Amino acid sequence: MKAMKRMCRVLAALLLAVCLVGAEVSPVLAVTQAEIDQLKSEAKELGSQKKELEAKLEELADDKSKALEKKRLLDQQIDNTSAQIKNVEAQIADYAELITQTEAELTDAEEREVAQYELFCQRVRAMEEGGEVSYWSVLFGASSFTDMLTRLNDVNEVMDADQQVIDDLKALQAEITEKKNQLEDSKAEREAAKTELVSKKSELDKQRQRAIALVNEINDNEQENKETLEALDKEEERILAEALRKSRELAAQQAAQGKSPQSNPGGYIWPVDSRYITSTVGGRQSPGGIGSTNHKGTDIGRVGYTSPIYAAKAGTVIVSQYSSSYGNYVVISHGSGNTTLYGHMSSRKVEVGQYVNQGDVIGITGSTGHSTGPHLHFEITENGVRVNPLSHGAEPQKGYLSGYTLSGSA
């Protein structure tokens, strides 16, 4: 009788263990190691692209006639490094989340280990309460062969349950060890990624300085680079002509569809948050005479490489691409022959055909193309002619963009 009570207590404890295990709900992972591995795979691809760009740049190292091609490759190299930085930042963020998840899982496993160990202790105490009574004595105390078979079945179940308690405890201890190892690995990987991030940012700064130095070299030796500068000037004119053609074509399509043509009476907003003008339309002088008073837009400085660029007016994107002169640039049509152009972006955020509202972010400032530092090159055309946004406007002596400061005056 005492043995049967003991077995009942043990079975009750084991039933509790099953309930505890059954009640466990695995957390839904917000981040998995597979996702981090995917980022690492993408990083590897970016690394391969980096090597290809470095090889191409090495081929052009001493060829001054390929200055524009070299600048294009330098801009691609900067894009590649920027993408690597974003990739590493994503890895760091994912590792941080994975660490938090693993810590929670480790805490849960440790709590379950405590509960399982308590069940193990309960089983040991139950055995001790039986004194000298063993499994064999229970069997030998059977009153009949049928009773012995019944007792044998009960004893087997208890013996199996005893082993299950021990096996579950061992499994939990193995799980805890695994979680601790995962946690340490994730923390080490995160620290390595942070070190890599610092290195990548330093590399990016050097690449930007190298790109700017190349443009300065072209500008400082205008006679030697006359053909290059003239090619840039012609490219800007081709870009304007193509943008105007697309603008008029779009307006004609809209009219054929019965849509009201967009008007362009003014009402522009500043395309960036800065109001610092570094160069005005036609006001730039150069020592060699090339490009003097030939600046086709308004340069807005003090913006850095991360400032948002806004649509100065609502319209439809008709160009979003890269050129040697403007770098990454976007053109928005505001009606037939009426456009705004935004140049030297580090990245573009809109596509051709996309309608944008006034103030929508269309890109990020940078120094791509023929640029000597981060700024926004901004152009407005009305009726197919470039106008100066600082002086041209509906009101006399007041331009579309006011409240600015000219470089050198502050």
Secondary structure, 3 states (H helix, E strand, C coil): CHHHHHHHHHHHHHHHHHHHHHHCCCCCCCCCHHHHHHHHHHHHHHHHHHHHHHHHHHHCCCCHHHHHHHHHHHHHHHHHHHHHHHHHHHHHHHHHHHHHHHHHHHHHHHHHHHHHHHHHHHHHHHHHHCCCCCHHHHHHCCCCHHHHHHHHHHHHHHHHHHHHHHHHHHHHHHHHHHHHHHHHHHHHHHHHHHHHHHHHHHHHHHHHHHHHHHHHHHHHCCCCCHHHHHHHHHHHHHHHHHHHHHHHHHHHHHHHCCCCCCCCCCCCCCCCCCCEEEECCCCCCCCCCCCCCCCCCEEEECCCCCCEEECCCCEEEEEEEEECCCEEEEEEECCCCCEEEEEEECEECCCCCCEECCCCEEEECECCCCCCCCEEEEEEEECCEEECCCCCCCCCCCCCCCCCEECCCC
